[in-house]
Structure formats: structure tokens, C-alpha cells
Amino acid sequence: MNLTKNPKCIYKEIDEIGVILEPESGKFIELNSTALEIWNLLDKINDPELIKTSLLEKYEKEEAINNDITEFINNALRANIILKT
């Protein structure tokens, strides 16, 4: 499974917090620092496993990072701000 940002979404970063709106449904998601990193990585990486690898190189807490990534992806897919390709 590969992921991509929904091009219809509106993204805004304010004080190191990201907010994304999916205009068709009106759903939005607020991004914490880890989710913001994942969102930015989606510009270069579409494979969730490669995103995990990239973040694990930066952070040492593998279980926490895996949980954060899974939670963000599931929430973002439900909100339709990322799409499976």
C-alpha cells in the first residue's frame, strides 16, 4: 500500500502545529509534531514502511513511533486527507 496526500486538502501550519481540512466533507485533522513530520515526509515517501524507517533513524522509541504512525495513517485515511494508491 502506498499513500499520497489528497490534493483537494487545505494545509496550514501555525506555531509548529499543522491543520488540514478536507473541504468536501468538512473533516479536519490537527497534526502534532510527529504527525507533521509524517505529513511532510509524504512529499518524498509514499510507503508507510519507509516512513517508519525514516522516523526510526531520528527517534529511538520504536514502539511509540510505530503507534504514532499507525494512528496518524488511520485517522488521516478516515478523514480522507491521505489516499491509498
Long-range contacts (C-beta under 8 A, 24 or more apart in sequence): 1-48, 1-84, 2-46, 2-47, 2-84, 2-85, 3-42, 3-46, 3-47, 3-48, 3-73, 3-82, 3-83, 3-84, 3-85, 4-42, 4-46, 4-82, 4-83, 4-85, 5-39, 5-42, 5-43, 5-81, 5-82, 5-83, 6-80, 6-81, 6-82, 6-83, 9-81, 11-39, 20-76, 20-79, 20-81, 22-79, 22-80, 22-81, 24-80, 25-79, 25-80, 27-78, 27-79, 27-80, 27-81, 28-79, 29-75, 29-76, 29-79, 29-81, 31-72, 34-65, 34-68, 34-69, 34-72, 35-68, 35-72, 38-68, 38-69, 38-72, 38-73, 42-82, 46-85, 48-73
